[in-house]
């Protein structure tokens, strides 16, 4: 079953939202220019998360907006309608580190009870979307050319596939995966993208990104030499 179909199978809609929640969803769709299909998927994800023990938040709705925005971000990526973290930050005034944390809480909720999607598949799909989003953000800022962006994405995908084949499991967050393989690809291609920019694009600090990169490097220690032998 496709991702969209699995999300819609939750069968929950805007009628289950409070007036405040509905207003926030509508505002996000307008500001980010997202289609109604993404809104429906985001609402389903948000309501599913809120119904789980791990999804409970303060009665005063202190964390309402960040989890709602995280649901929109995940739904957009899962359905292929990319929006960068910078867009969420500039148009919705959401801190990208808090957005990343809220996304992880939502994704982990799928793994602790009946999952709406196979957990490894969801992590894999979100990772590829994050890679595309990060590369697009670098291109928009002039850090890479169009050709460099394409090569960066291709090389990053190669490293991701190789890491998964060598045992990279879904426990590493999708943003952690994206940052780790992206950092390796940037270094190998000798692109002039500061490590802090890579970390920030993934919603991490440099230390966390470096830790994830070390794990991936350990898995891929022979990948570079293997690629040379093939060529």
C-alpha positions as CSV (number, residue, x, y, z in Angstrom):
1,X,0.0,0.0,0.0
2,X,1.3,3.4,-0.9
3,X,2.3,5.9,1.8
4,X,-0.6,8.2,1.0
5,X,-3.1,5.4,1.2
6,X,-1.7,4.2,4.6
7,X,-1.9,7.7,6.0
8,X,-5.5,8.2,4.8
9,X,-6.4,4.8,6.3
10,X,-6.4,6.5,9.7
11,X,-9.8,7.9,8.6
12,X,-9.6,11.0,10.7
13,X,-10.3,14.5,9.4
14,X,-10.7,18.2,10.1
15,X,-14.0,17.6,12.0
16,X,-11.9,16.1,14.9
17,X,-9.9,19.3,15.2
18,X,-10.5,22.1,17.7
19,X,-11.1,25.6,16.3
20,X,-7.5,26.6,17.3
21,X,-6.0,23.5,15.6
22,X,-8.1,24.0,12.4
23,X,-6.9,27.7,12.2
24,X,-3.3,26.7,12.6
25,X,-3.5,24.0,9.9
26,X,-5.3,26.5,7.5
27,X,-2.7,29.1,8.2
28,X,0.2,26.7,7.5
29,X,-1.4,25.5,4.2
30,X,-1.8,29.1,3.0
31,X,1.7,30.3,4.0
32,X,3.5,27.3,2.7
33,X,1.4,26.9,-0.4
34,X,0.6,23.2,0.2
35,X,-2.3,21.3,-1.4
36,X,-5.3,20.0,0.4
37,X,-4.1,16.4,0.1
38,X,-1.1,17.3,2.3
39,X,-3.4,19.0,4.8
40,X,-5.6,15.8,5.0
41,X,-2.5,13.6,5.6
42,X,-1.0,16.1,8.1
43,X,-4.3,16.1,10.1
44,X,-4.4,12.3,10.1
45,X,-0.8,12.1,11.4
46,X,-1.4,14.8,14.0
47,X,-4.6,13.3,15.4
48,X,-3.1,9.8,15.4
49,X,0.0,11.0,17.3
50,X,-2.1,13.0,19.8
51,X,-4.1,9.9,20.6
52,X,-1.1,7.9,21.6
53,X,0.5,8.0,25.1
54,X,3.8,9.3,23.7
55,X,1.8,12.1,22.0
56,X,0.2,13.6,25.0
57,X,1.1,17.2,25.6
58,X,0.4,19.8,28.2
59,X,-3.2,20.7,28.9
60,X,-2.5,24.3,28.2
61,X,-1.5,23.4,24.6
62,X,2.0,24.7,25.2
63,X,3.4,22.4,22.5
64,X,0.3,22.4,20.2
65,X,1.8,24.4,17.4
66,X,5.2,22.7,17.1
67,X,3.6,19.2,16.9
68,X,1.1,20.4,14.4
69,X,3.9,22.0,12.2
70,X,5.9,18.8,12.5
71,X,2.9,16.8,11.2
72,X,2.7,19.1,8.2
73,X,6.4,18.7,7.6
74,X,6.3,14.9,7.7
75,X,3.2,14.7,5.5
76,X,4.6,17.0,2.9
77,X,7.8,14.9,2.7
78,X,6.0,11.6,2.7
79,X,3.8,12.8,-0.2
80,X,6.6,14.3,-2.2
81,X,5.7,18.0,-1.8
82,X,8.9,19.3,-0.4
83,X,9.2,22.3,1.8
84,X,12.6,23.1,3.4
85,X,13.2,23.7,7.1
86,X,14.1,27.3,6.1
87,X,10.6,27.8,4.7
88,X,9.0,26.6,8.0
89,X,11.4,28.8,9.9
90,X,10.8,32.0,7.8
91,X,7.1,31.6,7.0
92,X,5.8,29.9,10.1
93,X,8.3,31.2,12.6
94,X,9.2,27.7,13.8
95,X,12.6,26.9,15.3
96,X,14.1,24.1,13.1
97,X,15.7,22.3,16.1
98,X,12.3,22.2,17.9
99,X,10.7,21.1,14.6
100,X,13.2,18.2,14.2
101,X,12.6,17.1,17.8
102,X,8.8,17.2,17.4
103,X,9.1,15.2,14.1
104,X,11.1,12.5,15.9
105,X,8.5,12.2,18.7
106,X,5.8,11.7,16.1
107,X,7.8,9.2,14.1
108,X,8.8,7.2,17.2
109,X,5.1,7.0,18.2
110,X,4.6,4.9,15.1
111,X,7.1,2.4,16.5
112,X,5.6,1.9,20.0
113,X,2.1,0.9,19.0
114,X,0.2,-0.3,15.9
115,X,2.1,1.5,13.1
116,X,0.3,3.2,10.3
117,X,3.3,2.5,8.1
118,X,6.2,0.0,8.2
119,X,8.6,1.9,10.4
120,X,11.8,1.2,8.3
121,X,10.0,2.2,5.1
122,X,8.8,5.5,6.6
123,X,12.3,6.3,7.9
124,X,13.8,5.5,4.5
125,X,11.3,7.6,2.6
126,X,11.6,10.6,4.9
127,X,15.4,10.4,4.7
128,X,15.4,10.6,0.9
129,X,13.0,13.6,1.1
130,X,15.3,15.3,3.7
131,X,18.3,14.8,1.4
132,X,16.5,16.4,-1.5
133,X,15.3,19.3,0.7
134,X,18.8,19.9,2.1
135,X,20.4,19.9,-1.3
136,X,17.8,22.2,-2.7
137,X,18.4,24.6,0.2
138,X,22.1,24.7,-0.5
139,X,21.4,25.5,-4.2
140,X,19.0,28.3,-3.3
141,X,21.7,29.8,-1.2
142,X,24.3,29.6,-3.9
143,X,26.5,27.1,-2.1
144,X,26.3,24.6,-5.0
145,X,25.5,24.9,-8.7
146,X,22.7,22.9,-10.3
147,X,25.1,20.3,-11.5
148,X,26.8,20.0,-8.1
149,X,23.4,19.7,-6.5
150,X,22.5,16.8,-8.7
151,X,25.8,15.0,-8.1
152,X,25.5,15.7,-4.4
153,X,22.1,14.1,-4.2
154,X,23.2,11.1,-6.3
155,X,26.3,10.5,-4.2
156,X,24.4,10.9,-1.0
157,X,21.8,8.4,-2.1
158,X,24.6,5.9,-3.0
159,X,26.0,6.2,0.5
160,X,22.6,5.9,2.1
161,X,21.8,2.7,0.1
162,X,25.2,1.3,1.0
163,X,24.8,2.1,4.7
164,X,21.4,0.4,4.8
165,X,22.8,-2.7,3.1
166,X,25.6,-2.8,5.7
167,X,23.2,-2.7,8.6
168,X,22.1,0.9,9.2
169,X,18.8,0.4,11.1
170,X,15.8,2.7,11.5
171,X,16.8,3.6,15.1
172,X,18.9,6.5,13.7
173,X,16.6,9.4,13.0
174,X,15.9,10.2,9.4
175,X,17.5,13.6,9.8
176,X,20.5,12.0,11.4
177,X,20.9,9.6,8.5
178,X,20.5,12.5,6.0
179,X,23.1,14.6,7.8
180,X,25.6,11.8,8.1
181,X,25.5,10.7,4.5
182,X,25.3,14.3,3.2
183,X,28.4,15.2,5.2
184,X,30.3,12.3,3.8
185,X,29.3,13.1,0.2
186,X,30.2,16.8,0.6
187,X,33.6,15.9,1.9
188,X,34.2,13.4,-0.9
189,X,33.1,15.8,-3.6
190,X,35.1,18.6,-1.9
191,X,32.2,21.0,-2.0
192,X,32.5,24.3,-0.2
193,X,29.6,23.8,2.2
194,X,30.4,24.5,5.8
195,X,29.7,21.6,8.2
196,X,27.6,24.0,10.4
197,X,25.3,24.6,7.4
198,X,24.9,20.9,6.8
199,X,24.0,20.4,10.5
200,X,21.7,23.3,10.6
201,X,19.9,22.1,7.4
202,X,19.2,18.8,9.2
203,X,18.1,20.5,12.4
204,X,21.2,19.3,14.4
205,X,24.2,20.7,16.1
206,X,27.7,19.8,14.7
207,X,28.5,17.4,17.5
208,X,25.3,15.3,16.9
209,X,25.9,15.3,13.2
210,X,29.5,14.2,13.6
211,X,28.4,11.3,15.8
212,X,25.9,10.1,13.2
213,X,28.6,10.6,10.5
214,X,31.0,8.5,12.4
215,X,28.5,5.6,12.6
216,X,27.9,5.8,8.9
217,X,31.6,6.1,8.2
218,X,32.2,2.9,10.1
219,X,29.6,1.1,8.0
220,X,31.0,2.5,4.8
221,X,34.7,2.2,5.5
222,X,35.2,0.0,2.4
223,X,32.7,1.6,0.1
224,X,35.1,4.1,-1.4
225,X,37.6,1.5,-2.3
226,X,34.9,-0.8,-3.6
227,X,33.6,2.0,-5.9
228,X,37.1,2.5,-7.3
229,X,37.5,-1.1,-8.0
230,X,34.2,-1.2,-9.9
231,X,35.3,1.8,-12.1
